[in-house]
Amino acid sequence: MRSPRPPRADRALRVVLAEDSVLLRDGLTGLLARFGHEVVAAVGDADALVTAVREHAPDIVVTDVRMPPGFQDEGLHAAVRLRGERPTLPVLVLSQYVQRTYAADLLDSGDGTGVGYLLKDRVGQVEEFVDALAEVAGGGTVVDPEVVRQLLRRRRDPLERLSPREREVLALIAEGRSNAAIARELVVSEAAVGKHIGSILTKLDLPPATETHRRVLAVLTYLRA
């Protein structure tokens, strides 16, 4: 999905690149240089990304999603944070993954312009990536159709993926029941309850956190549905 192409100057861009793979980071640095762009900082973790953007004030950020230390959503979370500080900062996410928790936040940040989300395995040509970079830097929006599909799926009732038994378990969690109490209520083993809870947390696509915190998030999802 692309927004109408905005007017943009064909100019060299100053880029901050965040990618934990050394080989890919060096490869992208060389690729961008071939097209006349300057990578003013190439970093391998989210904290370094935030520091580099604040130091260099680049024309655009290119970042992966999963980065050290947790390899979960650190890069994308940093991008959302940076857009909060500077809403007009162009950000292009280049990743193998659709991290739906923060992807929608990124695409909604600022006024929704100057942002992109591409999947590495679906970028067919170098020119496609470079063109997307220029378009985002010029205020456009470039989003892979697969990202759109997954975000639309997330906007449906999040409980529809749960089985009837999992809905029962979640309802009892919302009542404040312990695993043992749920097991007694449903006449099943605690191990079975634990498996149901694990499945619920996975199907609701909750962000990484402690199990206790994720149970709270699951209850909030249940109450909102």
Residue, then its C-alpha position, 0 to 999 in steps of 0.5 A: m500500500r502506498s500513499p499518493r506519491p508526494p513531491r520530493a527532491d532527488r537528493a542525498l539523504r542522511v540515514v541512521l541505520a539500525e540492524d543487528s546483523v553485521l553483514l546486513r548492516d554493512g551491506l545496506t550501508g554500501l548499497l545506500a552509498r551506491f545510490g548517493h546516500e550517507v549512512v551517518a550512523a550504523v548501529g546494532d541495538a535500539d539504545a544506540l539507535v535512539t542516541a544516534v538519532r538525537e546526535h545526528a538528526p538524520d533525514i530518515v531512520v531505517t530500522d529492523v524490529r527485533m534487536p538486542p537485548g531481547f530480540q523482540d520489538e526493541g527496534l520498532h519500539a524505539a522508532v515509535r519513541l523517536r516519532g513521539e519526540r519528533p513526529t515528522l521524523p521519517v522512519l522506514v522499518l525493514s524487517q522479517y516480522v510484522q510486530r503488530t503491537y507497535a506497528a499500528d502505533l508507528l503507522d499512526s504516529g505523527d500525522g501518519t506521513g513519512v513512515g514505511y514498513l517493508l518485509k525483507d523477504r518481499v523486497g524483490q529489487v534493490e531499486e524498490f527499497v531505494d525508491a521506498l526510502a526516498e518516498v518515505a523521506g519525502g513524506g510518503t507512506v509505504v506499507d507492504p500489503e502483508v503488513v496491512r493484512q495482518l494489522l486488519r486481522r488484529r482489528r477484529d475481535p481479538l477473542e474470536r481466535l479462542s476456543p470455547r474452553e479458552r474463553e471460559v478460562l479467560a473469563l475465570i481469570a478475569e474474575g481473579r481466580s487462581n489456576a487451582a481454582i479454575a481447575r476445580e471449577l472446570v474439573v480439569s488438572e492444573a496442567a491443563v489450565g496452564k496449557h489453556i492459559g499459554s494458548i490464550l496468551t499466544k493467540l491474543d498476540l500480547p507483547p513480551a512481559t512477565e506471565t503475571h503482566r500478560r495475564v492482566l493484559a489478557v483480562l483487559t483484552y477480554l473486558r474490551a471485547 
